[in-house]
Amino acid sequence: MPPATASPTLELRDVAKSFGSVAALRSGTLAVEPGSIHALVGENGAGKSTLVKIVAGVYQRDGGTFRFQGRDVDFATTAAAKDAGIAVIYQEPTLFPDLSVTENIFMGRQPLRTGRRIDRTTMYAEAEALFTRLGVHLDPRRPALGLSIADQQIIEIAKAISLDAALLIMDEPTAALSGNEVERLFAVARALRDEGRALVFISHRFDEVFALCDKVTVMRDGAYISTDRVEDTSVSEIVSRMVGREVSELFPKTPAEIGDVVLDVRALTTAGVFHDVTFSVRAGEIVGLAGLVGAGRSEIVRAVFGVDPYDAGSVTLLGRPVPRHRPRASIRAGMAFVPEDRRQQGLVTESSVARNITGVIRSGMTRAGLLTSRAENAAAAPWAGRLAVKTGALDMHATTMSGGNQQKVVIAKWLATEPTLLIIDEPTRGIDVGTKAEVHRLLSELAGQGLAILMISSELPEVLGMADRVLVVREGEITADLDRAEATPESVITAATRSADHGKDVA
């Protein structure tokens, strides 16, 4: 058990939670002192998110002890947890897209004027003050619709800070932030710690854990494993405890035979977003798109796939033109696209695992206009098995799964279309180290089978470890085309921060 403390802000001991026959949490134990930042780590499916949701009032525990600020508690609602002084920033943003940035921050607790009318002047001023404190520039009046993942996370952080909470839980808050944004967040976290607040930091990035946190608790398979001061442990020890085994190789890239050009993009342009983008991807090749957050990488691939329109240029697949702004035509041509935001764009979370996996191919599975659950399960089972999706049954809702398993389901859905080109945006965002290795191994195997892969990642080690060729994007233009031997941290960062005029020609 973790070392006892005199008066922890949060104390969980042997907390349990099951969903039907599936035990999501068997023995959740965590003690967080005031004035400290406590890391909570474990593989996806280890029980971290379930533990957090119990603290936040989303779920109620089945057993164990739950104490907050010295009192035995159980929160029946999220509102009750917030009122008690608990704020949670979840891994996936949960904003109302049609409301303004400020309305999202103050939802349910807007300042009122006489006559119980909302005091928008005060509300906007408070939002501005929050963004100033965070060191970011966001228009408080703009709608949340269309904001990047990074900006959505910033709003969630501002919302949590505005609650003036005694306990702040951050679930993968930096997954989509740039280096400067991460440093600003860390500065705010340290200031909150110095004010005497307790913080829980959930991250799969060990460099962040060791840079920010005072203690680290490891969970595995729904149970507590260990708690140590950060200076008393190491990355290798933590990884070994998390996975219960040695992770031999995080980037299991194997050489693949590079074939003919599959995707050819020429002079693709969207005014104000990206300009004159030209590149190709060959059979068996993994091409990585690298660059800073906001460089335009996701916008480029969304245009290639047809989600977004573009003003000029061309996209061809296997020598045939792909109609612009027509995703269905792209799918029929042989493209597959795993988006950055798996919950909002990749999954129907209230549908079953089987229905999600067969989502794109369903039209070809009907018999006499009917589609049975048996047919869905039969089509989904091989892909769920191939990707080692951990779920009790194919008819379980995707919303009950861990982030890593949700990502596997999205990948399985697109592989079921048997594509010739796989576009995958942030393949391991929010995924634990063990599942990262599994996803990387899968991508390497697919490339070895001749699949062309275009991979976007904000994690430079992932790009360098998996890509045969690295395209560096800065402000909507490709500034470098580096083969595997040329791609180093220095060469990529240099290309990501210089003007396109100094880049290499790409083909």
N, C-alpha and C positions, 0 to 999 in steps of 0.2 A: 504494500500500500504506500501511497505517497506520504511524505513527512507531514505530520500534523502542524497546524499553524494556530496562533492564539485566537485570531478573529478574522478568518477569511471572508471576503465579500461574497464569494460563491463557494459552496461546498456540495459536491455530489458524491455519493458513496453507494456503489453497487446498484446503480439505477438500471432498471430493465424495461424493455419495450418490445412487444411483438405485434406483428400484423398477420392475423390468422395463424398459420403454422410457421411463419417465417420470423425468427428472432433477430430483429434488427440491432438490438442492444441487450447484451447479457449481463454485463457488469461495468457500467460506466462510472468512472471515479475521477474527480477533478477538484482541486482546491486552488482558488485564485485569491491572492492577498491584495489588499488595497495598495496602490502605488507600485504596481508591477505589471509587466506584460508577459503573459503566459502563452507559449505556443502549444497548440494541439495538433498532432500529426498522426497520420495513418493512411493506409491504402484506401482508395474508394471502396465503400462497403464495410469499412472498419467500424462505423457507427458514429462518426463525428457529427454528421449533419442531423442524425436522430437526436443525439445528445443536445445539440444546439436548439433544435425545435422544441424539446421539452423545456429547456430554460426559457425560451421565448413564448411559451404558452400555445404553440401550434399543436403539440401532442401532450398528453398526460401520461405520466410514468405508470408502469404496472407494478413496480416495486422499487425498493431502495430508499435512500435518504436524499432529500433536496432541501438545502438551507440557503437563504439569501439574507445577507446582512444580519446574521445571528438568529434568524427566525425560520422555523419549518414552514415551507410554502408549497403550494401547487397553484399554478396559474391556469385558469380555465379558458382564458382568451389571450390573444396577443396584446390587446388593450390593457389587460390587467398587468402583464409583464412590463409594458412600457410605463404604466403609471407607477410601478414599483421602482423604476429606475434602471431598466434593462433596455439596451438598444442593440439591434443586430443588423449588420450589413451582410446580406446573403451573397453567395457566390454568383448567382444570376440576378441582375437587376429586375425589380418588380414595379415599374413605373406605369402611370396612367398616360398613354401616349397622346391623348387629345387634350390633356391639361397642360398648363404652363409649368416651367421648371419650378417656380415658387409654389404653385398650388400643390405640386407633388411633395415638396419638402414639408409643407404645413397642413397636409391633408388631415382633416378631423380635429384640428386644433388651431384654426385660423384666428388671428386677433380680430376682435369685434369692436365696432363703434356703437354709438347710441342707436337704439332700435334693432340691435343684434344684426346689423349689416357688417359684412366683412371689411376690415380696414386694410385695403390693398396697399395704401401708401406705406404703412408700417410694415406690412408683410414683405413688400419688395425691398425695403431698406434693410430688414433683418436678413433677407436672402443675400443681398449684396455684402453685408458684413460677414456672413458665413464664407462666401467665396473669397473675400479678401483674406480672411483668416487661413483659408486653405491655399492661398496663393494662386488661384486660378481665375480665368476670365470667362464667365458664362453670362449670357443675357438672361436675367431672371424672368423676363416676360415671354421668351420664346417657348413654343410648344415642345414637349418632350419627344414627340414623333420625329424620327430621323436622326436623333442623337447617336453618336458612336457609343460603343460599349464603354470606352474610357470615360466619356462625359456622363453616361448613366451611372457609372460607379461613383464618380465625384458627387453627383446629386444624392446618392444613397449615403455617402459619407457625411455630407452636409446635413442631411435629415437626421442621422444618428447623433451628430454633435449637437444639433439644435435641441435635442431632448435633455441635455445636461445630465446624462445618465451616470450612475455610479459604476455600472458595468457595461462595457462596450465590447461586443463580439464581432470580429471581422473575419468573414468566411471568404478566403481567396480575394481580398479586396484589390490586390495589385496585378491580377492576372492579365488585365488589358491595359495597364498603365505604362507609360514610357519611364525611362530612368529618372528624369527630372520630376515627374509626377509621383513616382515612388518615394523619392527623397522628401518631397513636400509632405506626403502622407506620413512618413516616418517622423518628421519633425512635429507634426500635429499629435501623433500617437505618444511621442515622448513627453510633449507638453501636458497632455492629459494624464499620463502616468505621474508626472511631477506634481500635478494638482491633487494626487491621492486617489485617482480613479483606478479601477481594475480593468485590465484589457485581456481578452482572449484573442489570439492571432492564429488563424488556421491557414496554412500555406504548404504547398509542395515544393517551394523553393527554399532549399536549406540555407543558401547564402543570406536570405532575408531573415530566417529564423535566428541565425547566429549573429546577424548585425543588429537586430531589434530587441530580441526577447531575453528575459531573465531566466525563465525556466521552460522546460519542454516536457510535455506528457505524450506518451506513445500509446496508441490503441491498435488492436488487431482483432479481426473477426468479432467485433461487437464487445470486446472486453478490454479492461485496463491492463497495460503491460508494465509501464514504468514512468517515473518522474525524476528528472535530474536538473540541476542548475546547468545552464548552457555551457559555462566554462569547464564543467566536469565531464562532458561527453564529446562525441565526435560524429561527423556525418555517417561514417561507416557503421558505428554502433547503432545509430538511430535507424538507418536503413535495414540493418539486420533484424532489429526488433520489430519494425513495421511489417516486413514481409515474411519473417520467420525462416528466411533462407537468404543466401547470398545472391544479389543481382549481378550476374557475371558480366553483362554488357548492356549498357543503356542504349547504345546506338549500334544494333547488330546489322550494319550495312554490308551486304555482300555484292561483289561485282556482278553486273548484269550485261548481257549483250545489247548494245545500243543499235536500234534498227532505223527504219525510215522515219521521216517527219510525220507525226500524227496531227499535231496542232500547229497552225501557222497564223500568227497575228501580225498584221502589217498596218503601221501608221495609225493605230487606234487613238482616237481623240474625243474627249468630251470637254467642252469649254469650262475652264475654271476647276477641273477635277484632275485630268491627266492629259498628256499631250504626246503625240507621235510615238506611241508605244509599239515597238516591234520586237518580236521574239518567236522562238519555236520550241516545241517539246517533241522528242523522238520516242519511239517505242522502247520500253525498258529503261527509260531515263527518268530520274527524279530531279526536277528543276525547282529550286527554292527561290521564293520571292522574299527578300529581306529588306529592311528599312525601318525607320522610326515610326512610332504610332502616328497616324495621320498623313503618312507619305502617299497614300492612294493605292496601296496594294489590294485591299479588299474591293475597292471600287473597280479596279481593272478586271479582276476575275469575275465580278458580278456582271460586268458588261460583256465579257467573253462568253459567259454562259447564257446571257440574254435576260437576266433579271432586270438590269438597268439599260436604258438606251444609250447609244453613243452617236456623236455627230459625224464622224468621218472614220475611214479605215475599213479593214476587212478582217474576217475570221474564217479560216477554212479548216476542216477536219478531214483527214485522209484525202486531201486534194479537192474536196467539195465545199463550196461556200455554205456557211451557216447563216440563216436569216437572222438579222439583228432583232433584239428585243422579243424573242420568241423562245422561252425556255423549253416548251414542249418539242419544238423543232430541234433544239440542242440535244435533248434526251434521245429523240429518235435517231439523231446522227451518231450517237455513241458517247455523249458527255455525261458525267456524273458530278454533282457539286455538293460537298459537305460544307455547310456554312459555318461562319464564326460563332454565331449565337445559336447553339443547338436547341435550347428550350423554345425560343420564339420562332425560329426559322427551320429547324430540322425535325422536330418532334410534335406529335399530338399527344401531350402528356397524359390526357385523360383516356386515351385509347390503349389497347393492349400492346404488348411487345410484338406479337405476331402481326397485328394490324399495322403497326408502324413499319416493320420490316418489309411488308408487302405493299406499302403505300403507293409506290410508283408503278409497280407491275400489276396492280390489281385488275386493271381493265382487261388484261390478257388471261385472267384466271377464271372468268365467269363461265358457267355452263347454263345455256338457255336463259341467260340474263340473271342467273343466281350465283351468289358467292357464299359458300359455307365456311364456318369457323374451322372445320376439319381441313378444308382446302388451304385456308390461310396458314394454319399450323404446319401442314405438310410442306408448304413452300418456305416458311420462315425457319423451321427447325434446323436445316443444314447450315444456314448462315449464322444463326444464333450459336450453333455448336462450333463452327469454324472460328468465330471471333471470341469464343469462351465467355459469352454473356452470362453473368451470374444472376439468375433469377429463378424463383421457385417454379414458375410455370409461364408458358408463352401467353396465357390469358391475363397475367398480372398487368396493371396499369404502369406505364412508363414513369409516371410521376413518383412512384414508390422506390425507384431505383437510384443508386448512387450516380454521381456525375460521370464517372468513368464508364459505367455500364450504359448510361444513356448515350454517350459518345459512340460506343461500340454498336448500339442499335442503329444510330444514324448512318454509320459507315456500312453496316450490313444492308440497310435499305437501298443504298446506292450501288453496292456491289451486286445486289440481286438483279440489277438491270444489265449486268454483264457488259460494262462500258469498255471503250477503247482508250478513253481519257478520264482520269479521276482528278478533279480539282478539290483540294482539301485545305480549308482555311482554319488555322490554329488547331492542328490535329490533336494536341495534348493539353489544351488550355484547361486548367483546373483538374488535371488527372494526376494520380499518385505515381511514384517512381516505378512501381512494379507494372502498372498498366501502361505507362509510357513505353517501357521496353517491349510490351506485347504489341502495341500499336506500331512502333517502329519496325519490329520484326515482320509484321503483316505487310507494311508498305514495301519493305525490301523484297519479300516473297512475291508480291504482286508485280513489282518491277521486273523481277527475274522471270516472270511468266509473260513478259512483253507489254504489260500495261504502261502507258505513258502517265506520269504523275506530275501535277503542278501543285506545289505545297507552299502555303503562306504561313510563316511563323514569326512571332516576335521574340522567340528564344534563340539567340545566336548559336549556342551549342547544338541545338536541334538542327538548325540549317546546315551548319558545318559538318555535323555528324551524319546526316542523311542524304544531302543533295549531291548529285553528280555535277551540277552546275548551279551557280548562284547568280540571280539577277537582283541588283540592288536598286531600289526605288527611292527617289527623293523628290518631294513636291510634285508628284505625278509624272515624273520622267525617269527612265532607266539610265542610271549613271555608270553602271558597270555590268559586264557579263563575265563572270569568273568561273573557270573550271575548278574541279575539286582541289587540284594541287595549288592553285593560286588563291583560293578562298581561305583567308585567315581572319581572326578577329580584327587585326589592324586594317587589312585591305577592305573589309566590309564596312567597318565604321567610317573609314576615310571616305568611301564612296557614298555612304549614307548622309554625309554632312557637307559634301561639296556640290558645286553647281553641275548641272547636266552637261554643260559645255566642255567640262574636263573629263567626261566619261568616255568609255570605249564604244565603238560601234558594236551593234548586236545583230545577230542573225537568227 
